[in-house]
Amino acid sequence: MKTQAYNIVFPKELMKKIDSAANRSYKSRSEYIREIVVSKLKEEDEWDEIFAKGREIGRRMGIKSEQ
């Protein structure tokens, strides 16, 4: 996987928590943050699929959105 470096800013207290969690996991800070982001994106994709299926089922049943 090709990588690219970015500079991002975190509050100091959050950085302490990230570093602590990364150390407990025996991972580098970058590796830990990368895994968290990938996990969150995967979770959001899964929820998007669930909602899309729900909308499709609702459409087939003639249920209209409340919006």
C-alpha positions as CSV (number, residue, x, y, z in Angstrom):
1,M,0.0,0.0,0.0
2,K,1.4,3.4,-1.0
3,T,1.4,5.9,1.8
4,Q,1.5,9.7,2.1
5,A,2.4,11.7,5.2
6,Y,0.0,14.3,6.5
7,N,0.3,16.7,9.4
8,I,-2.8,16.8,11.7
9,V,-3.3,18.5,15.0
10,F,-4.8,16.8,18.1
11,P,-5.4,18.2,21.5
12,K,-2.6,17.3,23.9
13,E,-5.0,15.2,26.1
14,L,-6.2,13.2,23.2
15,M,-2.6,12.6,22.0
16,K,-1.8,11.2,25.4
17,K,-4.7,8.8,25.2
18,I,-3.7,7.8,21.7
19,D,-0.1,7.2,22.7
20,S,-1.1,5.2,25.7
21,A,-3.5,3.0,23.7
22,A,-0.8,2.5,21.0
23,N,1.8,1.5,23.6
24,R,-0.6,-1.0,25.1
25,S,-1.2,-2.4,21.7
26,Y,2.6,-2.5,20.9
27,K,2.0,-0.4,17.9
28,S,3.4,2.8,16.6
29,R,1.3,6.0,16.9
30,S,0.8,6.0,13.1
31,E,-0.1,2.4,12.9
32,Y,-2.6,2.7,15.7
33,I,-4.3,5.8,14.2
34,R,-4.3,4.2,10.7
35,E,-6.0,1.1,12.1
36,I,-8.6,3.1,14.0
37,V,-9.4,5.2,10.9
38,V,-9.7,2.1,8.7
39,S,-12.0,0.4,11.2
40,K,-14.2,3.5,11.5
41,L,-14.5,3.8,7.7
42,K,-15.4,0.1,7.4
43,E,-18.0,0.5,10.1
44,E,-19.6,3.4,8.3
45,D,-19.7,1.5,5.0
46,E,-21.4,-1.4,6.8
47,W,-24.0,1.0,8.3
48,D,-24.5,2.6,4.8
49,E,-25.3,-0.9,3.4
50,I,-27.7,-1.7,6.2
51,F,-29.6,1.6,5.7
52,A,-29.6,1.1,1.9
53,K,-31.2,-2.4,2.4
54,G,-33.7,-1.0,4.8
55,R,-34.7,1.8,2.3
56,E,-35.0,-0.8,-0.5
57,I,-37.2,-3.1,1.6
58,G,-39.3,-0.1,2.7
59,R,-39.7,1.0,-0.9
60,R,-40.8,-2.5,-2.0
61,M,-43.4,-2.5,0.9
62,G,-44.6,1.0,-0.1
63,I,-43.4,2.6,3.1
64,K,-42.5,6.3,2.5
65,S,-39.8,8.3,4.3
66,E,-40.9,10.6,7.1
67,Q,-38.7,13.3,5.7
